[in-house]
Every structure is written in structure tokens, then in C-alpha cells.
């Protein structure tokens, strides 16, 4: 289910988003693979962050966004799209996709 974070990132700072993975029975799962993409609301990729692979997926992973990912430009909102491949009792190579939306504090306007 898409999530909108209440916490905002600060312009040109570091921001960490923790993602957790669950199967159809709501049990924690270690994915076979995880890729993520960072974009603005219009779908424009930010800082070449497209299909970034997580090297060692666990039941949770921290995605670290850096200053170049969080520069306020035309949009102060970011969308993190996460694509997961996992196995469960229902099959192998199952796909899951979800998104996290968050805003960026424009420190020049605060």
C-alpha cells in the first residue's frame, strides 16, 4: 500500500528510508532482489537514481538518500518506487511494487 511519510527531508541533506518486506500472509520475507527508483511527482528520475539495486536484501533495508537526491527544484516532493522479487508459499519469483512519497523542506523558504 502506498505510504506518505509525515517526516520531511531537508533540502540538500541526508535522509534515510527504512523499507520492510512482507508476503501475502503478512510474514517478513527476505527478497531475492530489490530495486528502487527516485523521482519527482511528474515521474522524472532524480540524480540518475533509476533501478538502483540493493546488494544484500534483508527483511528490512535502509535506503540512504544524499544531498543530490534532495535538492529542491520545481518539486519539493519525491516518490521512492520499490520493486521486489520474492518467494513464498504461493510461488517463486513473485513480484511486489510499492511507493513511498515524502516532501522536502525548502530551507531557503523556512
Secondary structure by P-SEA (a helix, b strand, c coil): cbbbbcccccccbbbbbbbbbbccccccccccbbbbbbbccccccccccccccccccccbbbbbbcccccccccccbbbbbbbbbbccccccbbbbbbcccccccccccc
